Amino acid sequence: RDTMLQALRCVIKPAGDKMSEDVRKSVVSTLTSLLNHEEDSTRLCAAGVLGVTISWLPPDELKAVVTQQLLDDNENNNWTIRHGRSAALFSSLKSAPSHVLNVANIDQV
């Protein structure tokens, strides 16, 4: 699983703009669900792929992912989802900081 996620990251990073809308939505849905995976390595790999995918999301999907996933800091969530989301935020800020900051201001991040 982790190897396939790394391969997906290597494909999306340079060519994510070639994804169809259906594929992109499916990938984002799968990645956000994997942010809660029980294995640390899988959570981190999914977070990395989601981070590079941020660059290729249209504005409405970008806003939804950033506000509902990356910046959701609900203390009632279990630690695995909070860890996955913080890793995804880190990866997104590393890969596409301007995209994240277009949706959220620096204080929210």
JOKA-V567983 format. One record per residue. N is the residue number from 1. RES is the residue in one small letter. SS is DSSP state (2 for helix, 1 for strand, 0 for the rest). PSI is psi in whole degrees, 0 to 359 (* if undefined). D_CENTER is the distance of its C-alpha to the mean C-alpha in Angstrom with 1 decimal. Layout:
n: {N N}
res: {RES RES}
ss: {SS SS}
psi: {PSI PSI}
d_center: {D_CENTER D_CENTER}
This chain:
n: {1 2 3 4 5 6 7 8 9 10 11 12 13 14 15 16 17 18 19 20 21 22 23 24 25 26 27 28 29 30 31 32 33 34 35 36 37 38 39 40 41 42 43 44 45 46 47 48 49 50 51 52 53 54 55 56 57 58 59 60 61 62 63 64 65 66 67 68 69 70 71 72 73 74 75 76 77 78 79 80 81 82 83 84 85 86 87 88 89 90 91 92 93 94 95 96 97 98 99 100 101 102 103 104 105 106 107 108 109}
res: {r d t m l q a l r c v i k p a g d k m s e d v r k s v v s t l t s l l n h e e d s t r l c a a g v l g v t i s w l p p d e l k a v v t q q l l d d n e n n n w t i r h g r s a a l f s s l k s a p s h v l n v a n i d q v}
ss: {0 2 2 2 2 2 2 2 2 2 2 2 2 2 2 2 2 2 0 0 2 2 2 2 2 2 2 2 2 2 2 2 2 2 0 0 0 0 0 2 2 2 2 2 2 2 2 2 2 2 2 2 2 2 2 2 0 0 2 2 2 2 2 2 2 2 2 2 2 2 0 0 0 0 0 0 0 0 2 2 2 2 2 2 2 2 2 2 2 2 2 2 2 2 2 2 2 2 2 2 2 2 2 0 0 0 0 0 0}
psi: {312 323 320 324 320 319 319 319 317 334 317 322 308 340 26 337 348 353 139 165 317 316 315 314 321 317 313 318 315 316 318 327 328 347 347 13 150 336 130 315 321 318 315 321 316 320 320 318 318 323 318 336 332 323 334 6 140 160 319 318 322 313 318 315 315 312 322 338 299 322 5 107 51 117 346 346 152 167 332 318 323 321 314 318 322 324 321 322 315 312 321 319 331 317 322 65 322 326 317 316 345 333 320 148 167 329 326 325 *}
d_center: {16.6 15.1 17.1 15.8 12.2 13.4 15.4 12.7 10.9 14.5 15.1 12.1 12.4 16.0 16.3 13.3 15.7 17.9 15.8 17.6 16.3 16.8 15.0 11.9 12.0 12.7 9.9 7.2 9.7 10.1 6.8 6.6 10.2 9.9 8.4 12.0 13.8 17.0 16.8 15.2 14.8 12.8 10.4 10.1 9.9 7.2 5.2 6.8 6.3 2.7 4.5 7.3 6.6 6.5 10.1 11.2 10.4 13.8 14.4 14.6 11.3 9.7 11.8 11.0 7.2 8.1 11.2 10.7 7.7 7.2 10.9 12.4 14.7 17.1 19.5 20.6 17.4 18.0 17.0 14.7 12.2 12.7 12.3 9.0 7.7 9.7 8.5 4.8 7.1 9.4 7.6 6.6 10.2 11.6 10.5 10.8 12.5 14.6 12.1 10.7 14.4 15.6 14.1 14.8 17.8 18.0 19.6 16.7 14.3}
